[in-house]
Amino acid sequence: MRLDKFLKVSRIFKRRTIAKEVSKNHRITINGRSAKPSTDVKIDDVLTITYGNKELTITVKDVSEYVRKDMSEFMYEIISERKLN
């Protein structure tokens, strides 16, 4: 699944266009490598997302195309979340 679509379906970002913009600005890495919006996301990938004054590190648990809102939280596991100064 594309990175921008995963971020939208998992509801980490509300809109796919925001997910695209953040990844275009090199603020998302997958397994330590900078990721484009079209980069494939696979189960067990580690994503680090820097957005605003926050850095979020997650592990991908599911890459389903369609997920209900209440099930979206099961698509990933938060490893760490910290505020940046």
C-alpha atoms as one frame of an Amber mdcrd trajectory, in Angstrom:
protein
   0.000   0.000   0.000   1.231   3.523  -0.766   2.511   5.529   2.184   0.072
   8.409   1.704  -2.892   6.038   1.504  -1.767   4.108   4.604  -1.522   7.334
   6.607  -5.045   8.307   5.530  -6.686   4.875   6.009  -5.060   4.439   9.433
  -6.257   7.958  10.316  -2.830   9.178  11.369  -3.615  12.086   9.028  -7.142
  13.254   8.212  -6.438  13.928   4.546  -4.301  12.166   1.991  -3.105  15.517
   0.629  -1.616  16.381   4.026   0.132  12.987   4.156   1.562  13.660   0.672
   2.790  17.106   1.653   4.501  15.878   4.823   6.284  13.057   3.002   7.303
  15.334   0.104   9.029  17.554   2.669  11.137  14.553   3.854   9.474  14.396
   7.272   8.660  10.670   7.100  11.124   7.796   7.142  10.452   4.099   6.652
  13.029   1.868   8.323  15.411   4.830   8.532  15.112   5.897   4.874  13.369
   9.015   3.624  10.032   8.086   2.030   8.041   9.525  -0.865   4.209   9.472
  -0.911   4.322   6.526  -3.349   6.691   4.381  -1.243   5.240   0.945  -0.429
   4.403   0.280   3.212   4.575  -3.311   4.433   3.735  -5.057   7.691   6.496
  -4.625  10.334   7.892  -1.456   8.704   8.908   1.229  11.203   7.685   4.727
  10.311   9.006   7.891  11.924   6.805  10.907  11.279   7.879  14.451  12.198
   4.916  16.794  12.020   4.531  20.140  13.723   6.323  19.926  17.066   5.867
  16.170  17.423   7.781  13.042  16.388   5.809   9.797  16.181   7.399   6.377
  15.654   5.094   3.480  14.779   5.243  -0.123  13.589   2.866  -1.128  10.797
   0.594  -4.024  11.842  -1.923  -4.145   8.953  -2.182  -2.689   5.439  -5.875
  -3.220   4.665  -7.331  -1.047   1.882 -10.550  -0.225   3.755 -10.909  -0.037
   7.513 -13.716   1.233   9.720 -12.845   4.187  11.922 -12.996   2.150  15.130
 -10.621  -0.464  13.674  -8.011   1.950  12.299  -6.040   2.008  15.555  -5.184
  -1.684  15.022  -3.294  -0.897  11.808  -0.256   0.324  13.741   1.430   0.242
  17.126   2.977   3.353  18.634   6.600   2.791  19.627   7.318   6.324  20.804
   5.834   9.782  20.723   7.726  12.868  21.777   7.455  16.637  21.560  10.183
  18.566  19.796  11.432  21.935  20.997
